[in-house]
Amino acid sequence: MKRTFSQSWKASKKPSKQRKYRYNSPLHTKRKLLSAHLSKQLKEKHKKRALEIRKGDTAKVMRGQFRGKTGRIEKASIKLGSVYLSGIETQRKDGTKALYPIDPSNIMLTELNQEDKRRMKVRIK
């Protein structure tokens, strides 16, 4: 298998090829993969199913060990493809707390960061 990113690639049944596509994709493509579903109220208001994640949005964890907890997005790592929420932490062996990485597909946006007017204008019409 080639290690380079293919722009002509459309789809594959193989999970390994799907993972390879996501791993080798350039940052501007990975940014689009960093999106999450909207809550029912936001869906009705903005007439969209999902939006790209931004720092400052409020999200609820839908899957995993922190299911049901909500927090504000502290950091969204495009390179790693993970999101870090405030209040969702793990404890290290030395006793310090560290933010826990969550996959964006496992969260739901409940409140959007309204500060960026350009985002609200372009993404939500």
C-alpha positions in Angstrom: 0.0 0.0 0.0 1.2 3.5 -0.9 1.8 5.8 2.0 0.9 9.0 0.2 -2.4 10.7 0.2 -4.6 10.1 -2.8 -7.0 12.9 -3.9 -8.8 10.6 -6.3 -9.7 8.0 -3.6 -13.4 7.8 -3.2 -14.3 4.9 -0.8 -13.3 1.5 0.3 -14.9 -1.3 2.4 -11.7 -2.0 4.1 -11.4 -0.3 7.5 -7.6 -0.3 7.1 -7.8 1.8 3.9 -10.3 4.2 5.6 -7.9 4.7 8.5 -5.0 5.1 6.1 -6.9 7.8 4.3 -7.6 9.7 7.5 -4.0 9.3 8.8 -2.3 10.4 5.6 -4.6 13.2 4.7 -3.3 16.8 4.7 -4.3 19.2 7.5 -6.9 21.1 5.5 -8.8 17.8 4.9 -8.3 16.6 8.5 -10.0 19.9 9.7 -13.2 18.9 7.8 -13.1 15.5 9.5 -13.1 17.2 12.9 -16.9 17.7 13.1 -19.7 16.6 15.4 -23.5 16.3 15.4 -25.6 19.1 16.6 -28.3 18.8 19.4 -32.0 18.8 18.4 -32.4 22.5 19.2 -29.4 23.5 17.2 -30.5 21.3 14.3 -33.8 23.0 14.1 -32.4 26.5 14.5 -29.5 26.2 11.9 -31.0 23.6 9.6 -27.8 21.5 9.6 -27.0 18.1 11.0 -23.3 18.6 11.9 -20.7 21.4 12.2 -16.9 21.6 12.5 -15.8 21.8 16.1 -14.3 25.1 17.5 -12.6 25.9 20.7 -15.2 27.4 23.1 -18.2 25.3 21.9 -20.0 23.3 24.5 -20.4 19.6 23.9 -21.9 16.5 25.5 -20.1 13.1 25.5 -22.3 10.5 23.9 -20.0 7.4 24.0 -17.3 6.0 26.2 -16.4 6.1 29.9 -17.4 9.8 30.3 -20.9 9.3 28.7 -23.4 12.0 29.7 -20.9 14.6 30.9 -20.8 18.0 29.3 -17.9 20.5 29.0 -16.5 23.4 27.0 -14.0 22.5 24.3 -10.6 23.5 25.6 -8.6 22.2 22.6 -9.2 20.6 19.2 -6.2 18.8 17.8 -6.4 18.7 14.1 -3.3 16.6 13.7 -4.4 13.9 16.2 -8.1 14.2 15.3 -9.2 14.5 18.9 -11.1 17.0 21.1 -10.4 17.9 24.8 -13.3 19.0 27.0 -13.0 20.9 30.3 -13.9 18.8 33.3 -13.1 15.5 31.6 -9.7 14.5 32.9 -7.8 11.4 33.8 -5.3 11.0 36.6 -1.7 10.2 35.8 0.4 7.9 37.9 2.2 10.9 39.6 -1.2 12.3 40.7 -1.6 15.1 38.2 -4.6 15.5 36.1 -4.6 15.5 32.3 -7.3 16.3 29.7 -8.7 13.2 28.1 -8.8 13.0 24.3 -12.2 12.2 22.8 -13.0 11.4 19.2 -15.3 14.0 17.7 -17.7 11.4 16.4 -18.5 10.6 20.1 -19.6 14.0 21.1 -22.7 16.2 20.4 -22.5 20.0 20.2 -25.0 21.6 22.6 -24.0 25.2 22.4 -21.9 27.1 19.8 -19.3 29.7 20.3 -20.9 32.9 19.0 -17.8 35.1 19.1 -16.6 34.3 15.6 -19.1 36.2 13.3 -17.5 34.9 10.2 -18.0 31.3 11.2 -21.7 31.9 12.0 -22.2 33.7 8.7 -20.3 31.2 6.4 -21.1 27.9 8.0 -24.7 28.5 9.1 -27.0 30.1 6.7 
